[in-house]
Amino acid sequence: MGGMQYAAFIIPILLLLVFLEYVISKRKNVDSYSLADSIVNISCGVLERLFDLFWVIMMYFIFHYLYENVSLWKIPIHPATWVIGLFIGDFLAYWHHRLSHEINFMWAAHIVHHQSEELNLTTVFRVSAFAVINRSFFWIWMPIIGFDPATTTSVIMFIGLFQFVTHTRLVGKLGWYEKFFVTPSHHRVHHARNDKYIDRNYGHVFIIWDKLFGTFVEEEEEPDYGITTGFESSNPYRAYFFYWKDLIRRARGAKTFKEKVLVFVKPPVWNPEGVEHQEPEFKVDDKGERKKYSNPIPRALTAYILSNTALLLSAFISLLLIKRTYDGEPTFMEIISNPATLPLTAVLILSIWSLGLILDLKHTAVRFELFRIAVLGLAIPFVLLQFPYFAITIPVFLTLLAGLAVWIVRLRKHFNINTNKAISVA
């Protein structure tokens, strides 16, 4: 799939780069990381990749069908044509990105990526699965034009990896390079909530599209990051759905069917008559200035959260490795029918939900975490049965789960601190 089969090996490399950025940030006294924000970013990324694991199989066959049956011509496979494909793919990505800020239902998918008030390498993971669907309707033009499926998917993967390095506060301006390519400076502007920076610099690889279509702005001072209305939660599922809920609320309040539809296709600033935008979700200081969202995690919980994040990523990489067990490209049904797929998927979905409750210190977190641990005890042994030495690994794993259960029960006092901490209205 144009390199998608290597995703399980790329992810550890990306996480190593995240760790290096964290270390360098600390040494340079750049406060660009917080535990809760990073865990939410990674969790959102796992949900998006989990969906994409299945979606990309279907899209690859769609790309193949369009290339073989609909394409205007067959573009030869060559390094030069791959570069041309990159330009075209980046042009399509520019318009997908721009329209994701200008059409409400697309913004509902994309807003997840802009919620964080931090900017670091983990921010690139904070993507909604809904955005994967939207992007697909732009990528399908590449096989229609005549690019083969392998070229198309490799271009998509390259654009995604290039974006990874633009999400950082550690790199300044890069001289002549800034004239042609998207840089961290350009992309910091894109993540800003400052009036002069909003809805600018949509490019992914080449900045020329922004300069050509009048959406380019130079970074003058480092921006304030996040969305204008604020988002104060560390729950990945709330991150995914909070704006969709608001769109539905506004559509219900519209007086006519036409206005109900327009709520979803008009720009985010538009509202039907008599319907209000959602209340802002941020705190202000004594001077009325907006305060940066902070979700400090009790020190006693930090080790537990990091341990479970490591288990989450291990389960996710194990799921990606399932594709490596097949010769050639597996079908959707082959992936689903693998005995490890559904247990690992259930574990990931429950684990991310539980992490969100723990990060927000919800009073239901301990009970749900115990339920999650019980599900893991039932599901994961079925996965381990597929591997050698299961007679040893299963008891070890069940002992580990028992330790987690005792651990979270002993931490239960921390979930009475502030059960409503997730929502803070100005």
Secondary structure, DSSP 8 states (H G I E B T S, - for coil): -TTGGGHHHHHHHHHHHHHHHHHHHHHTT-----HHHHHHHHHHHHHHHHHHHHHHHHHHHHHHHHHHHT-SS-----HHHHHHHHHHHHHHHHHHHHHHHHSHHHHHHHGGGG--S--SGGGGG---HHHHHHHHHHHTHHHHHT--HHHHHHHHHHHHHHHHTTS-SS----GGGGGTB--HHHHHHHTB-STTTTT----SSBTHHHHHHT------S---BS-TT------HHHHHHHHHHHHHHHHHH-SSHHHHHHHHHS-TT---TT---------B-TTS-B--------HHHHHHHHHHHHHHHHHHHHHHHGGGGSSS---HHHHHHSTTHHHHHHHHHHHHHHHHHHHTT-TTHHHHHHHHHHHHHHHHHHHHTTSTTHHHHHHHHHHHHHHHHHHHHHTGGGGGS-TTTT----
